[in-house]
Amino acid sequence: MRMSNALIPTLRDNPADADTVSAQLLLRAGFIRKSAAGLYHYLPLGKRVLSKIETIVREEMDAFGGQELLMPIVQSADLWLQTGRWHAYGPEMFKVTDRHDRQFCLGPTHEELITDLVHSEVTSYRQLPLRLYQIQNKYRDEKRPRFGLIRSREFIMKDLYSFDRDPEGLDKAYWDMYQAYTNVFNRCGLKFRPIEADGGAIGDSQTHEFTALAEIGENTVVFCDCGYAANIEIAPCPAPQPKSGNEAELAMEKVYTPDAKTIEAVSAFLNVSATKTIKTLFFQADEELICVLVRGDREVNDVKVQRVHPCLALEMAEEDAVAKVVNGGFGSLGPVGLANVKIYADLEVEQMTNLVCGANEEAYHFINVNPGRDFQVEGYYDLRMMTEEDPCPKCGQKTDSARGIEVGQVFKLGTKYSEALGAKYLDENGKEQVMHMGCYGIGVSRTMAAAVEQYNDENGIIWPKSIAPYHVVVVPISAKDETQMAIAEQLYADLQKRGVEVMLDDRNERPGVKFKDADLIGYPVRITVGKKSAEEGTVEYKLRTEAENEVVALSEVVEKTVAYIFS
Ligand SMILES: [Zn+2]
């Protein structure tokens, strides 16, 4: 490709609303353009990167028995009603109505469609197992699209679905895909970890998230030298020390605590440690308001709460909703005297004596509150977020944590969808059996953004070789110099003959501008043709990962480049 003909609209400055490094760099380097909130154009460079990731994904899916197909994006509501997800999916589903008033959605995922298809086409054990996949646009009407391609409303996914005769077959499919995903992300050059994750509403389902490590990640990964790695959402906290019994329970008292509306302010005002206070939080669990208690210095883990109190959506309650059950504002909430609200408490709360909590009255707190004596709960459960002080759940040693972006997930669905949509087969004895399913997703566009989050510097993107839009940029210092251009053209042709993907920067621009663009776009290799190329037969060879140039003989540069790119 010649830069003079290419649509690569680079920008000098970061667009105002680009909120992450990957969004900034992909926009600035001319890979993507925003069309509307959470919707992006992939410009020619961006499309090339996507295609490379897709090729890697296809090769690995095919290597593990995947067969590619393509299903409609627009899906009828009927199937979603059968699985109960038409309403359960919530406002994130893009719904559309056709001219006959029939309802459809833009597919956020394809379990319903694929299961219905397999239900129609597969009837015998002889046709199983099956692994079917597609690479396609998916839709999620995010409330707040952000982070560029990472939380967008339209995105590109690979989704594979496995159909097996029994749980053993599903287990094989699951671990095959686990291996395929490991291969995909290794080949894309990502730094990632497969981690144990929350099986969601299906409860005991087995699932792993493939998490690309990055500061902006919305997931926190807990990991340990012993091999334990999990999403913090599911990392179990150790059982608390039982209370010693040395501390006598004192009489509960209401005390005036003006302006003390946070745990810090209350513990400072009363001169007690935050570990002697409790945090009282209200959640909206679908239609129901529930109350959750954790020690004052702890954070509530929503996923653990949702396991104890199953619901479709769990969100922090609005102050108005809470005001209907208590008098005090958010600064003085507590469990004492709460009626008609289910209270769930963390295990640590049960072991506390003479604790401090809000009195549900503006500017007042209770002291010397004792669980069981002064308030009752539905139960005590592990409801808090693990911290770095907590030991590894597997080996008891110290853990580390990191932020990450989920780029893939493997998930055992079992028979949930096959039961709902009648995906059954006849076994050797002519007996009807339900198929066992798994689903396996890779965020293709998200993988592209995750790579940029991991590989960049102050000058721009540093693409891993395997997914770079072009391998090499050839930069003649002066496009007007016929000798230089002739050498550059020859290099351009010779490299392409060897299978190297080359951009020739033939623009009539100052060298500084071309170098800046080359760094911003992030080609793995830059070859500069200058005066010395004609006079001494040398070029400058620079890797994007290195700060310094190397002077290389013109006669050797093609071999050197080929060796680097295809190593
Ligand atoms: Zn461990």
Residues whose N, C-alpha, C, O or C-beta is under 5 A from the ligand:
A	BS01	ZN	C224 D225 C226 Y228 C392 K394 C395 G396 Q397
